[in-house]
């Protein structure tokens, strides 16, 4: 039985893919089969949109505060399927929807993707995790190489025009207080909010 959806605190999380263009040094996938007490998040295959919607329908969304696209992969690897699922959720209930992303959707799809989120996604949380390109490449190890850092920043800036709440995150174990201060300046320049998140071992 694949784990397509799982609960964390006051949210329902959606695990649609295990594909990711990054190999972050701090990635939780290195630590085990699942997170926050979930069953294994490794998928034997990618679930269809219909399967994802059916899994969501099994939850009473009235008991939760948000739905989050976040599993053992990069959600925007399945951007168009993700948007179909978001439409299904919004038709059922006006509950906030968040995407946790590495911000490389434009490189994955070779097109501007932020406009597609308008009206469906309430929060985009982009992994920043470095105050400059050099540290980013060492920490995040994206397959797209040198173009990745600027593409991530541009995607974030674009999202500010289409999504009500845009957040960038840094993990406390890979950034010093000085780097976090610089990251806050970057967020301010893009119109995003910085969140320093604790590493979950």
C-alpha positions, 0 to 999 in steps of 0.5 A, a space after each residue: 500500500 503506497 503512502 499517497 497522503 499523510 498527516 503532519 500536525 494540522 495538515 494533510 501532506 501529498 506525496 505524488 512523486 519521488 523524482 527530484 532534480 536535487 541531492 541536498 546534503 541535508 535531505 530527509 530521504 537519507 534518514 529513513 523510509 518516512 518522516 513524522 511517523 508516516 509509513 514509507 514515502 517511497 512510491 512503487 510507482 507514481 499515483 494517478 491524479 484519480 488515485 491522489 484525489 481519492 486518497 485526499 477524499 478519505 480525509 475529513 478536511 474540515 479537521 485540518 488547516 491546510 493541504 501541503 504538496 510535500 513528500 519524498 520528491 519535488 512536487 513540481 516534477 508533476 506540476 500539471 497533475 498537481 494543479 489538477 489535484 489542487 482544483 479538486 481540493 478547492 472544489 471540495 473545500 476552501 482550504 489553504 494549499 501550500 507547495 514545498 518546492 526547491 523552486 526549480 520548476 522553470 528549469 524542469 518544464 523549460 517555461 515560466 510556471 509561477 503564473 499557473 499557480 494563480 487562484 489555486 495555490 495559497 502559499 509557495 515555500 521555496 528552499 533557499 538554504 544558501 546566501 550565494 550561488 557557490 554555497 547553494 551548489 555545494 549544499 543543494 547539488 542540483 542537476 541543472 548546475 550553474 543556472 539553478 540558483 538564479 532560476 530559483 530566485 527568479 521563480 520566487 520573485 515571479 510567485 510574489 505576483 501570483 501567490 498570496 504568500 511566498 516564503 523562503 526557507 533555510 535549514 538551521 544546520 546548514 546556515 550560520 546566523 550571518 548567512 541567515 541574515 544575508 538570506 533575509 536580505 535576499 528574501 526582502 529584495 524578492 518580496 518573500 518572507 524568510 523562515 529558518 526551519 529546524 533540521 528534523 533528524 
